[in-house]
């Protein structure tokens, strides 16, 4: 019954903060950045390492040539199976009772047709492999991933559902005729897949899967990808497919669109004229076995500006909203577009996949009259109905041509399991009709060049910064895949009220004259909470959700968002502020419904006033908060400080005074809530001897480096926000408490070279925690004075680098969470022995902020080597939460690795932070009374004398 598999414990790191005592560091950072002080790495994997220079030059006429910097693979590369890690026997015994309670809870949720937020017992039939690539589409409208070998997979059209297996009928294929007798045909993907059986059937196995892939390469730089076919299948034809999705920073319209474009650049190097037909086939499916459910309809269409194709209307199961796909190509004077609206994969179909393929080999196109076919008959149960769009062109000897396809999926309504439904963000611009898919593909085909211009404008400054290592330039963009493939949901602000009928659960007949049946009649019930007041969409960007990970079904998990939010703040700041407003509203909310906490079996309230929510829910987001039920997170010590820190960072970075004023009541309430955890009245909070923080498998006792430093940083951030809003008395109280708490923190945890894990007496209390400076990270990122002396901060960072980073396979894995002072990995629990990808990036960002660039890029490069390089474990475009020192993963496609954008934030801070007046600790006392000022000065004098960690040299080693 019980499996020794890793489960529930997601863990989330935050830890201590350390900052210097006087000046903020951004001024020094600017001076440092002006020099050539960044870590350099020898150039690697250039485009011409895999593709000949002559081919690159031939394809360059229409941006068909891949960029100088990209993640690259041959599409013949082996997609090895990924290895998930197991808990040890000791860990399994320790978690046995929790496992049994979790198993029971999963069964209970399944009986109601719901997915449990954490389910370690159910495994996908299609085991994860190292085959991922750049996903399709914008944010929040459902996503489809595309592997580097060309397969369409990881379908996330329905919220919380991820169908991992590829739909192998979804392909691009090519047909070439030269001189009448010379013909080539092949699917443009390797044919090595379990679903491809014998070629004697009438399905896709009968197609020509001739591509070996050893001369074809994939190049990825999110949100674009290039596949170059260098003489495959025709030795005299060079073909490039450029995949483009509308992920455009600060563009809150196009970035919400569920569409992608595929631009084929064709170069004929031969002496004969060539007829080239490119075909896109698509199954009426949303992944898994959905195409077998029956009732699906295809219909051809002719749109505007030469755009034509096929609509595929998909009838979803389990009362989920329907989906309509549009597959289209653009016709012009050189390109002819024809369609086959429907074909099947079995001999019982009127037109089979085999017959479709034969037509293309013979004619290179379909019958033009197919556009008049009208809607197909609904598919039968168990049948698969597909469509094909063909774009044909003649390419002269040494000539070039461009053929463009587009794919869109229109699923206007998103419905959650407990009943609430909303319209997606893109419907604000395209309406709620499923047929808007036609307009989506038309606009995509007309606008993709403009999208690329905007993408180039965004990416060029980083790509052309010679001070940055190549692996970083590529990975900082590619890690953004999660904002598309991380189960994101983005809804329109017009959906931010719910029908009064639904809210009150009224049973009103369908033919009732009640205005409640008027689709335009909405109540004033707010999205979060149930008191009638105006809904908070001040940013006017709708509402945004993203999952903690595809294996951890919780929306906007806040302790993980603490790391990931730098990406949103940098690229879509209005979305970031919107999420913070959601959590600010939730702070003031109470939900007395009873929940059983699985770690100890106790019962408690779902949401307590003053406690920051762990997440925005699962099956009824915004309404039913805290889907996480392993521990009672109202007793966690990190969530409230993280809320205050994120609020102040966002306030400082955006300069949005209205945002600061709006969330101020929640900040005060969150800070007051923390008072109960100061058990001895010394100003410093204490942990309560269980995993009461984001490391939810790692017990903490007494004062801890992680939570204690977060508390110190939150006190200073709250004081800074109070001053900016004119609440000087509140600022004074925070600074008094800060001075007291800092004395306690340093006295109990500083050991001369780093801060102990906690103040307990256990063997692991002296562990070196990789994330112990998370508070300093946020304080420095917000332009605030440091919490500690700069020597102590650098000494601690160097200790972490020397032990947690470099003593694990020479720094080629990232930073292990816990390391004993004797150089052995802390194996107290599974999280202490893991390497967390996002925490490693945040640690590197902290190093950048403190002038330790070499250590920073070496630390972060470990994640690239282990996760993204060819010598690594194959986690590209599915970066997990963690891996062990053996490279076994936990929780693929996870939110936290977006923290790499914290490095970019540190390298290029917002102008509002750079231009803010430099403030030191004593300058902040201008608003404090004389008696309090005297207390602060006395407190500073009582502090332990500083132990210098460094000599005069800028290259140092810590030997405190």
C-alpha positions, 0 to 999 in steps of 0.5 A, a space after each residue: 500500500 505504501 510506496 517509498 516514493 518522495 511525495 508531499 514535502 515540496 519544501 520552499 527555501 527561505 532563510 536568513 538575511 544578511 545585510 551590511 550595517 550602513 550603505 545599501 549596495 546598489 550604488 556599489 553594484 553600479 560601479 562594479 557593473 561598469 567594469 568587466 568583472 563578470 564571470 566568463 566561460 569559454 564559448 560553447 555550442 555555437 550554431 555552426 558546431 551542429 550546422 554547417 556555416 554555408 547552411 546557416 548563411 543560406 537560411 539567413 534571408 528570412 530569419 530562418 537561421 538559428 541565433 548565435 546563442 541558443 540551447 541546441 540538440 541533434 534531433 537524433 539525440 536519445 531521449 533517456 528516461 528520467 530517474 525519480 528519487 526514493 526516500 530512504 528506509 529511515 525516511 519512509 518509516 518516519 513518514 509512514 503515518 503521514 503516508 497512510 493519511 495522505 493515501 486516504 485523503 487522495 481516495 476521498 478526493 477521487 471519490 468526488 472526481 477531484 485531484 488531490 493537490 499532492 499525489 505521490 501514488 498515481 503515476 503517469 503511464 508515459 514516464 518522463 524523458 529528456 525530450 522536452 522543448 519550447 512550449 506553444 502559446 502565450 500565458 494563461 490560455 492552456 498550453 501544449 509543449 513541443 519536444 525537441 524532436 517535434 512531438 506535441 505533448 504535455 497538454 494542459 488545456 484543462 486547469 490542473 490536468 497535464 496529459 504528458 503523452 504525445 499525440 503522434 498524429 500531430 506532425 509536420 511532413 514534407 513532400 518533394 518532387 524533382 524532375 518528375 521521377 525524383 521524389 522524397 517524402 517524410 514526417 519531419 520527426 524521427 520515427 522512434 516511438 512506441 506508438 508507431 507499430 507496423 507499417 501495414 496498418 492504415 494509421 500513422 505507422 503507414 506514413 514515411 518516417 524516414 528522418 534519421 535526424 543526424 543532420 537535423 538540429 533543434 535550437 531553442 531560445 524561449 519563446 522561439 525555437 528553430 529546427 534545421 533540416 540540413 539535407 534531410 530528407 532531400 540532400 539538395 534542400 535546406 529547411 528551417 522551421 521557426 516556432 514563434 509564440 507571443 510571449 512579449 514582456 509588458 504586452 498584456 494583450 498578445 501575451 495572453 493569446 493561445 496561438 503559435 506560428 511556424 515559419 518554414 524557410 526553404 532553400 533549393 541548392 539543387 539544379 532542378 526546380 522542386 515542388 515542395 509541399 509542407 503538411 500539418 496534420 492535427 488530431 481532434 484531441 486535447 491529449 491522452 485518450 480524449 480523441 476517443 470520446 466521440 462527438 468531435 467535428 471538423 470543418 474547413 474555413 477560408 478566412 481573410 488575407 489568404 488565411 485558410 485551414 480547418 477548425 477542429 471542434 473538440 467536445 471535452 469529457 466530464 463537463 469541461 468546457 469545449 475546445 476549438 483548434 484552428 490549423 491554418 496556412 497563409 496563401 500568396 502568389 507563391 504558395 497554394 493552400 489546400 485542406 483535408 478536413 477529416 481523415 481517420 486512423 483506422 480502416 473503418 474511416 471514409 478516408 484513412 491516414 494511409 490514403 491521405 499520405 498516398 494522395 500527397 505523394 501522388 499530387 502534392 496537394 488536396 482537392 480544392 473543393 474540400 473547402 466546400 465540404 462543410 462540418 464533418 459528421 461527429 466522430 464515433 466513440 473510439 474513433 480518432 478524427 484528424 485534419 490536414 493543411 497543405 501548403 505547396 510551392 515551387 522553389 527554383 534552382 538556388 531559390 528560396 521560399 517561405 511558408 507559414 502555418 499557425 495553430 490556435 486553440 480557443 477554450 474561452 471558459 475555464 472551469 474549476 472542479 468546485 463549479 466556478 467558471 471564468 472567461 480567459 484573458 484573451 476573450 477580452 480581445 477576441 470574444 467568447 465564441 469558440 470560432 474566435 480561433 479563426 481570428 487568432 490564427 489570422 492575427 498570428 499570421 499577420 503579426 508574427 514579424 512584429 512579435 519577433 521585433 519586440 522579442 529581439 528588442 527585449 532579448 538583445 541587451 542580454 544576448 549581446 552583453 559580452 560580460 555574461 557567460 553563454 550558458 546564462 544568456 540562454 538559460 535565463 530565457 529558457 527557464 521562462 518556459 514555466 510561465 507558459 507550461 506551468 499550468 497558468 490560468 489568466 482570466 478576464 477582469 469581466 469574469 471577476 464576479 460570479 453569478 448571484 445564482 451560483 453564489 447563493 446556490 439558488 435552484 432557479 428553473 431554466 425558463 424562469 423570468 428571473 434576471 439571474 438568467 440574464 447573462 449580463 446580470 452579475 452580482 457585486 460579490 468579489 472574487 476573494 471574500 464574500 462581502 459586497 465591495 468593488 473587486 480589486 483589479 486595479 492593475 486592469 490585467 485580470 487575474 493570474 494563476 500559476 501552479 507550484 508544479 505539475 505534480 503539486 496542484 496548488 495555485 500561486 504557492 506563496 513560499 515558492 512565489 517568493 523566489 519565482 516572482 522576480 520573473 514576473 516583476 521584471 517582465 509583467 509587473 502588473 501581474 506581480 502586483 495583482 498577485 500581491 493584491 490577492 494575497 493582501 486581501 486573503 490576509 484579512 480573510 477567515 475561513 472556519 471550515 475544518 481541515 485535517 492536517 495530514 502530518 499529525 492528524 489534527 484538525 483546524 480552520 482552513 484560513 486564519 485571519 492575519 496568516 498569509 495564505 499558503 496558496 490561492 487554492 486548487 479546485 476553487 481558487 480565490 474562494 477556497 484558499 490553502 489547498 495544502 494540508 500537510 501542515 497547518 500553515 497558519 503556524 508557519 513562521 516564513 509566510 508572513 515575513 515573505 509577504 511583507 518582503 515581497 510587498 516592499 520589494 514590489 513597491 520599491 521596484 515599481 514606485 507605485 504609491 497606490 499599491 503601497 497604500 492599498 496593501 498597507 492594512 494587510 502588512 500591519 495585520 501580517 506583522 502583528 500576527 507574528 507577535 505570537 511566535 516571540 515566546 520570550 518577548 526578546 523581539 525574535 520569533 522562535 520555531 516550534 520544533 516541527 517543519 513550520 516553514 517552506 522546508 516542510 520536511 526539515 524540523 526547526 527548533 528555537 531561533 533559526 537562521 531561515 525564519 529568524 532572518 526573514 523576520 529581521 528583514 521583514 521588520 526593516 521592510 515594514 519600517 521602510 514602507 511605513 516611513 514612505 507612507 507617513 506612518 513614522 510611529 509604526 516605523 519607530 516601533 519596527 526599528 526598536 524591535 529590529 535592534 532587539 531581535 538582531 542582537 538575539 539572532 547574532 548571539 544565538 546563531 553566529 559561530 564565527 563563519 556562518 549562521 547555524 541552522 537553528 539554536 537547538 542542540 541536535 547534531 544538524 543545528 550547526 548545519 550550513 544552510 545554503 539558503 540562510 541569506 534569503 532575507 539579505 537577498 531580499 533586503 539588498 534587492 529592495 535597496 535597504 540597508 544590510 541586516 549585518 556587517 558586510 564582512 559577515 555576509 561575505 564570510 557566510 556566502 564564501 562558506 556556503 560556496 566552499 562547502 555546499 557548492 564546491 564539495 558536491 561534485 566540484 560545483 557541477 550540481 548546484 548548492 546542496 541544502 544542508 552541509 555539516 561543518 565536516 564537509 559531509 552532506 546533512 542527511 537529516 531528512 530528504 530536503 536537507 540532502 537535496 539540491 534545490 534549483 531555485 534556491 541555487 539561483 537565489 543564492 547566486 543572486 545574493 552573491 552578485 549583490 555582494 560583489 562575488 560574481 565568480 562564485 555566483 556564476 559558478 554556483 548557478 552554472 551547476 544547475 545548467 550543467 546538471 539540468 540543461 547540458 548534454 552531460 547532465 540529466 536531461 531536465 531541460 524545459 522541465 526543471 525540477 524542484 530538486 535533485 539528489 547528488 546522484 541526479 535523481 529528480 523530485 517534482 518536474 516542471 516546477 515554479 521555483 527555478 524562475 528565480 534565475 531572474 533574481 540574478 538578472 534583477 541583481 545584475 540590472 536593478 530597477 531604476 527606481 532602486 538605483 536612483 533612490 537616495 542612499 540610506 544607512 542604518 543611522 540615517 533611518 533614525 531621523 523619525 525616531 524619538 531621542 530616547 529610542 535613538 539612544 536605545 538603538 545606539 546602545 544596542 549597536 555598541 553591545 553587539 559582538 565585535 566583528 570578526 573580519 573574514 577578509 584581508 585587503 585582497 578582493 580575492 578571499 577565503 573565509 577562515 573565521 
